């Protein structure tokens, strides 16, 4: 017989995640205290972290800017190599 999944409202999920963050207790302990599956609470904490900090991925605009800036740095390095010996001649 299959087990029926529990539904938790948004307020409960947010409160559980807040307890993990504010107390510094392990997810497993908070999950036991609240009667929630450890994996479920872990998923909530992970989603919250990703929502706050992002997934560590660069947006398309960031990638384009990074390419542009790397090109600019390479150009400036070349100029420095070419023009720095000339500075002593002036």
C-alpha positions as CSV (number, residue, x, y, z in Angstrom):
1,X,0.0,0.0,0.0
2,X,1.5,3.4,-1.0
3,X,2.1,6.0,1.6
4,X,0.1,9.3,1.3
5,X,2.2,12.4,0.9
6,X,1.8,15.1,3.4
7,X,1.2,18.7,2.1
8,X,2.9,21.5,4.0
9,X,1.8,25.1,3.5
10,X,4.2,27.8,2.5
11,X,4.2,29.3,6.0
12,X,5.3,26.0,7.6
13,X,8.0,25.4,5.0
14,X,9.4,28.9,5.4
15,X,9.3,28.6,9.2
16,X,11.2,25.3,9.0
17,X,13.9,26.7,6.8
18,X,14.2,29.8,9.1
19,X,14.7,27.4,12.1
20,X,17.6,25.7,10.2
21,X,19.2,29.1,9.3
22,X,18.7,30.8,12.6
23,X,19.6,28.0,15.0
24,X,22.4,26.4,13.0
25,X,21.0,23.0,13.9
26,X,21.5,20.2,11.4
27,X,18.7,19.6,8.9
28,X,18.3,16.1,10.3
29,X,17.7,17.3,13.8
30,X,15.2,20.0,12.8
31,X,13.4,17.6,10.5
32,X,13.0,15.1,13.4
33,X,11.8,17.9,15.7
34,X,9.2,19.0,13.3
35,X,8.2,15.5,12.1
36,X,9.3,16.2,8.5
37,X,11.3,13.9,6.3
38,X,15.0,14.9,6.3
39,X,15.2,14.9,2.5
40,X,12.1,17.1,2.2
41,X,13.5,19.7,4.6
42,X,16.9,19.5,2.8
43,X,15.1,20.3,-0.5
44,X,13.4,23.3,1.1
45,X,16.7,24.6,2.5
46,X,18.4,24.2,-0.9
47,X,15.6,25.9,-2.8
48,X,15.7,28.8,-0.3
49,X,19.5,29.2,-0.7
50,X,19.2,29.1,-4.5
51,X,16.5,31.8,-4.4
52,X,18.6,34.0,-2.2
53,X,22.1,33.5,-3.7
54,X,21.3,32.1,-7.1
55,X,22.6,28.9,-8.5
56,X,26.1,30.2,-9.1
57,X,25.4,30.3,-12.8
58,X,26.1,33.4,-14.9
59,X,23.3,35.0,-16.9
60,X,23.7,35.5,-20.6
61,X,24.4,39.2,-20.1
62,X,27.1,38.4,-17.5
63,X,28.8,35.9,-19.9
64,X,28.9,38.6,-22.7
65,X,30.3,41.2,-20.3
66,X,32.9,38.8,-19.1
67,X,34.0,38.1,-22.7
68,X,34.2,41.8,-23.4
69,X,36.2,42.5,-20.2
70,X,38.6,39.7,-20.8
71,X,39.2,41.1,-24.3
72,X,39.8,44.6,-22.9
73,X,42.2,43.2,-20.3
74,X,44.2,41.4,-23.0
75,X,44.4,44.6,-25.1
76,X,45.5,46.7,-22.1
77,X,48.2,44.2,-21.3
78,X,49.5,44.4,-24.8
79,X,49.5,48.2,-24.7
80,X,51.4,48.1,-21.4
81,X,54.1,45.8,-22.9
82,X,54.4,47.9,-26.1
83,X,54.4,51.4,-24.5
84,X,56.2,50.8,-21.2
85,X,59.7,50.8,-22.7
86,X,58.8,54.0,-24.5
87,X,58.0,55.8,-21.2
88,X,61.7,55.8,-20.2
89,X,62.7,57.4,-23.5
90,X,60.6,60.5,-22.9
